Amino acid sequence: MLKHAVLPPSLLFFPRHPSLPGAGASSVVAFSQQRQWRRQRRQNNRDNNNKVRRAVSSLLEQLTFLNESRRQVTGLLTVGGVFEPMENTRSGESIRLPSLQLMLLSDDLDHQTGWEAALCRYEPKKRIGGNTYEARFIVPPNFGQIGAVVVRNEIDIDLFLNDIVLTIDGDNSAPLLFDCKSWLHSTFVRVFFSSNKSYLPSKTPAGLVGMRQHELHILRGSGTGERKKFERIYDYDVYNDLGNPDSDPGLARPVLEDLVVVSDRISEQRSATVYVPRDEGFSKVKQETLGSVIHNLLPSVETALVDSQMGFPSFTAIDELFNQGLPLPLQDTTHTFRTIVPRLVKATTAGAQNVLRFEQPEMIDRDKFSWLKDEEFSRQTLAGFNPLSIQLVAEFPLVSKLDPSIYGSPESLITAELIEREIKGVMTVDEALEQKKLFILDYHDLLLPFVHKVRELEDSTLYASRTLFFLSPESTLLPIAIELTRPASPKQPQWRQVFTPCWDATGAWLWRLAKAHVAVHDSGYHQLVSHWLRTHCCVEPYVIATNRQLSQMHPIYRLMHPYFRYTMEINAFARATLINANGIIEQTFSLGKYSMELSSAAYDKLWRFDMEALPADLIRRGMAVEDPEAEHGLRLTIDDYPYAQDGLLIWSAIEQWVADYVGHYYPSPADVAADSELQSWWTEVRTKGHADKQHEPWWPSLNTQADLVRILTTIIWVASGHHAAVNFGQYPFAGYFPNRPSIARAKMPVEDAKEDDLAAFQKKPEAALLRCFPSVIQATKVMATLDVLSDHSPDEEYLGKDAEAAWRKNPVVYAAFERFNCRLREIEAIIEGRNADPTLKNRCGAGIVPYQLLRPFSEPGVTGMGVPNSISI
């Protein structure tokens, strides 16, 4: 049955995801009404589909009288996927051949019928080679240009159609390409437009106008009904399926949506699957790898480790995860783990049992104790897996913006005297501010409201934190103070303390423990905000709006399509297994059941589309200032900031590629303003995809080519460069979990300290650090998950590496893409040179892992480099 969930104000802010099975996009109805509601909507959908079938069937019937003497068109169809074409056999065995009904559409308009079309004479037994088959069409000489192909799958299984290539007898021009890459459901009618030419709405050939509009109508759906696996509908819905209160009342979770007037909503009954349009699905190799780890390997780990709270007794025990490995249950010996995820699962010497044995990350291989060092702790704020949090201290003293009557005194305990003492009096605080020498990781105001909630969870603790750094003349950061805070509560007063690097044993260990807590905060923020929220979550509305509002023959659709590959599918996978109630994130990260609430709060307080552009983000954090004389028009506050240095190279390359593309299709601002589909797309992104923020004044306007270039560059950057920077370093930096633990399980020994606790800490401080770390099962789950999420699949598509079919067909666009490709190869060489430069101490030095996360290309596997086109993992 449906459960009600109270919706705190902080959860009103969240971008929308696709419609889910059983969920209406526009309303949520009472459980008692759902059966009648769904029955009516299913009937409406059937009526709409029948109208389409009748229209096309009528066309097919009219076309049987074409004169046989007219021109012949030969088509080559390439199929694949689940469908395996087979030849005839002499033995008379049962065979399955492709059975398609095809029709050509002219771009000319027949004013009597409204269409100009030709029926295909398809010869299914004529196999050209591999999965390619031949079809023949007879068309009249005045048929006009072929603009589209209508296809109907006549067999009872889904068929993947890769492409159709048409050659016209007697025509020496280039063949017509229809780059389909789409699943054909049985008996459904599909239309594919030629990839040879893209059209703005106002320039659509008359014969294709109706079909262009009809296709968009199908993709939008009616906004009602229950989604089916085979459908192609793109629509929006709220995050109301993360909880599972039917299974356990403790798994109830608030609804995450964008309505600002609703305080109580109905949660959807959780389903085993999340609807994603079929063409957005994973390839077989990616599906097998992810599924094997999440659905098979992690349950095996749970079976092998009975005690969920068992910690590591020593650092030697942690090392054994990389040396001996964790034996998996004997019943899993025959599982195909070893072939699907050979990096993780290996056989024992005798080959009788599988063991989970991790590859040692390069940073530990280079320097086993790097994770303990202050210089590495600081360096990773600029060149680690979360280089998006460090910011300039622009005002002092540090003061919280939260209500002091609820959370306690807002003034920080990090004083000017303390700072000047830690920097050895080389300058005053005022001078440091003026010279831009002070930087901060500020997780204070975002985490403070969650501290007491998290502390009520089993085996978990949390602080709010501020970490202050001082910039050295070599552009390296020195950590000088960490402030940990527990807010006031009805039971306890506010507790807070500042920790600094010390030369005495007790102070040094307290400093290490404080750094561990900050590393936990950084890991949580990275996963829930820098990664999930700012890339996966906020890009999905762009994917949906693009498919709903831009025709597949629209040039901007064809530009953006590769940058959205697999995004909806990986997000559905996340909702099913990672961010759901009691999913991997809740089990292993510090915010626990409040993880998505933190993402929602960050979206409310921090997210702005205009600030997702890399230059704007750097300026907002004080990490750069505008400078027309500087490269990229920006001067970095820290010269040796690897993420910013390399990121700006990628950003500028994307911007130039987009500018060349946009300039070809939009010669003037009037063309941008007059593009009805483009304007509807941008309106929907704001008003439906990010509806709660639709009235914000910072949304860019869309009136000129420059406006469009900035908008598209921002989206492509977030999907490619930003995501690569925060995703593919996860295992390299957090695979050895003491470097970036995902959760803290023990508070600081000096918080409300009892004499016995202090005595135990002083006797064996290492034990206090080990108690703070994740449990064995938490650590192994996180490590296995981060390994598979950091992996490039063999079918990865990298930024600027391969041109789309439609780009190749346009000489101007293809020339622009070739320049883009060449620039990215130059960038790869530039990054390689920087990593070898000994003056750049944040990327080159003894035991330091070079910063390669924004190197454009990579081989398959966990490489710590490579920028895919899209958020595909």
Secondary structure, DSSP 4 states (H G I P E B T S, - for coil): --EEEE--GGGG----EE--TT--SS----HHHHHHHHHHHHHHHHHHHHHHHHHHHHHHHHGGG--TTSEEEEEEEEEETT-------TT--------EEEEEEESS--TTTS--EEEEEEEEEEEEETTEEEEEEEE-TT---EEEEEEEE-SSS-EEEEEEEEEETT--SPPEEEEEEEEE-BT-EEEEE-SS----GGG--HHHHHHHHHHHHHHH--S-S---TT-----EE-B--S--TTT-GGG----B---SS-SEEEEPPP-SS----GGGPPPHHHHHHHHIIIIIIHHHHHHH---TT---SSHHHHHHHHHT-EEPPGGGTTSTHHHH-TTTEEE-TTSSSEEE-PPPPHHHHH-TTGGG-HHHHHHHHHHSS-TTS-EE--SSS-B--S-HHHH---B-S--HHHHHHHTTTSS-HHHHHHTT-EEEEEEHHHHGGGHHHHHTSTT----EEEEEEEE-TTS-EEEEEEEEEE---SSS--EEEEE---SSHHHHHHHHHHHHHHHHHHHHHIIIIIIIIIIIIHHHHHHHHHHHHS-TTSHHHHHHGGGGTTHHHHHHHHHHHTSSTTSHHHHHSTTGGGHHHHHHHHHHHH--GGGGSHHHHHHHTTSEEE-TTSGGGEEESSS--HHHHHHHHHHHHHHHHHHHHHHHH-SSHHHHHH-HHHHHHHHHIIIIITGGGTT-TTSPP--SHHHHHHHHHHHHHIIIIIHHHHHTTHHHHHSSTTTS-S---S--TTTT--HHHHHHHHH-HHHHHHHHSPPHHHHHHHHHHHHHHTPBPTT--BTTTS--HHHHTSHHHHHHHHHHHHHHHHHHHHHHHHHT-TT-TTTSSTTPPP--TT-S---SBS-S---BSS---
